[in-house]
Amino acid sequence: MIKTVVFDVGETLISETRIWSRWAERLGVSPFTLMGALGGMAALDRPHSDAFELVRPGFDLAREEAAWERDDPHGMRNTFDADDLYPDVREALAAIRGAGYQVVIAGNQPERAYDALVAMDLPADSVHTSDGWGVAKPEPGFFAKVAAVAGREPAEILYVGDRLDNDVLPARTAGMRTALLRRGPWGHLHAERPQAAAADVVAGDLHALLPVLHRLA
């Protein structure tokens, strides 16, 4: 029986549209250009950092982030706030928690994302980031951390994310149940792949999860 539902962050709870638009402005290209490049990387199973290299050859992510922070120390830059939440997040998480499930947020995010997520006061029992843990998806150690903070056996956990490579497949290997969310470029592309059958459910939004939890029970 599922006792805990764990949510990825980017393009699961948080829309990254504004983040990528700010990156496009920083790089001096149109949002359409950068987002098109990101979609291409998603289709080719290449990391999103390759999209930066495509539009600006020789791009150094760490150096650019440091320069951006110096140029705009009080701006949003490449982070998010409550305005970036998908519209279904609060209601869906509250419904799942209200049904008696433990709700955990854990994704590949920098440490500063922890403060941003906590400030949103979401209906969740705990919030965690990969940088805070020192291990990132799809490493098995990340999913071991998920099970540890939940205090559950892997089979009692449903991990929800928008990617096969980072979410569904490694979580399944760790012994968890999985939901693939058809949201964002990776989510839509990955939902069309044969490997999507490895997920316990492919969902169009977060409201679809509670009926699935009842079925899995």
N, C-alpha and C positions, 0 to 999 in steps of 0.2 A: 504494500500500500504506500502511495506517495504521501509523505508528511511535510516535505519542504519543496518550495518552488524557488529556484535561483535564476535571476535575470541578468543577462548581459546588459551593457550600457549603450554604447554607440549603435544607432539604428535599431535598437530594441526599445529602449526607454527614451533616448535622446535623438532628435533629428539633427543631423550634422550639416544641414543646408547652410545655416548662417556661418558655421565654422569654415566650410569650404569656400563660401563666398568671400569671407575675409582673407583667406589664403590667396584666392585669385587676385584680389586687389593688391595684396602684398607682392605677388609675383608679377604684376603688371599684365595679366591676361584677363579675358572675360570669364565670368563664372561658367558660361556654357563650355568654353574651351577646357577649363580644368575639370569640370564634372564629366565631360565627354572622355577625357583622358583617364579619369578614375574608373569610368565604366569599362573602358578598354582593358585596364589592368585587372579589373574584377573578372572579365570574361576570359582573360589569359592566365588566370591564377598567379598574377604577379602582385607584389606588395604595392600599397598605395604610394609609397615613397618613389616608386618608378615613375609615377605621373608627374611628380615634381621635376625629376630628371628630364623627362620628355619635354616639358615646357620651358625649363631652364637648365640646359646642360651644365654639368659641373656643380649642381646644387648640393649644398651641405646642410642637412636638416638641423643639426645641433648648432651650427654657427648662425644659421638664419633665425632660429628661435631665440638665441641669445641677443642678436641684433634687434629683433622685433621687440623684445622685452625692454631693451635700452631706449628704443625709439618711442615706445608706447607703454610705459610702465603701469599705467592705471587702466588700460583698455582691456577688452575681452580677449583680443588676440585669438588663440586657438583653443579657447575653453568655452564653457556653456553655462547657462543659468536656467531658471525655471521656465523662461519663455521658450526654451528649446525642447521641452517635454512634448512627446506626442500626446494628442488630446485624450487618448483612452487610458493613459498610464495611471492616474490617481484612482479613478473609478474601478479599473480592473484589479489593481493591486489591493485596494480596500476590500473588494468582493472576495478575492482569494483568501486574504487574511481573515476576513469575517467568517469564512467557511471553515476556519480552524487550521489552515495551513500556515506553516512558518514561511515568511517571505524574506529572502536574502537577495541583495544586489552585489554582484561580483563580476567585474569585467577588466579587460586590458585598458587601463587608464593610468595617467600620471597621478602622483600623490595629491596634487592640488584639486583634482577632480573629486576627491573624497570630501573636501570642504564644501564644494559646490553642491554635491548630492545631499549631504547632511542638511545644508541650509534650505533645501526644498521641503524638508519635513514630510517625506513620502511615507505611506503606510507600509513600512518595512521594518523587520526586526534587527537587521544589521546591514552595513555598507562596507564594501572592501574593494581595493584596487590592486592591480598586479604590481605596481611600483611599491605599494605599501607592503606587499607580501614578498617582494623580491623574486617573483616567478610569474611568468606570463603564459597565457594560452598560445599554442596547444600543448604545452608541456604537461606531463602527467602530474607533476608537483602542484600545478595550479588546482587541478581537480581534487587532489588529496587535501589541499587547503580548504576547498569548498566543503568537503565532507566533514572536515575537522571543525570548522566554525559553525556548521549546522548541527553538529553532534548527532549525525545520522549515518546509517549505512548507505553506501552509494545507491542501492536499489530503491531507497526511500526518497530519492531526490529527482525532481524534474528540472533539467537545465534548459533554459529558453534563450535562444540566440538567433542571429540572422545569417550565420555562416555554417557551412558544412565543415570546412577545414579547421576552424578555430573553436567551434561550439559543438555541433552535433556529433561528429565522428570521434573526437577525443573524449567527450563526455560519455558517449556510449562505450568506448573502450574502457573507461574508468568504472563501468558498471551502472551508470545512471540512466534514467529514462530521459528522453529528449524531445524538444519541440523546436522546429525550424520556423522562424517567423518570416513571412514573405513581405519584407520591408527593407527599403534601401536597395542599392544596386546589387550587392552581393546576395541579399535575401531573394530577390526576384530571379536572379540568374541561377542560384543554387537550387531553388525549388523546382526548376525544370530538369535538373539532372537526375539520372537513375539512382545515384547515391542518396537522394532525398528519401528514398524508401526506408533508409536506416532509421529515420526519425519516427518516433511514436505518433507524431502528428505534424502536419504542415499547416500553420495557421495564418490567416490573413490579418488578424489583429489580436490584441491581448484579451479581448472579451471572449474569444473562442476557447480560451484555456480552461475556464472553470468547468464547462460541460465535459471536456476531455479528462479532467481530474476526477470527476464523478464516474466516468466510464472506466478509467484505469483502476479505480477503487473496487 
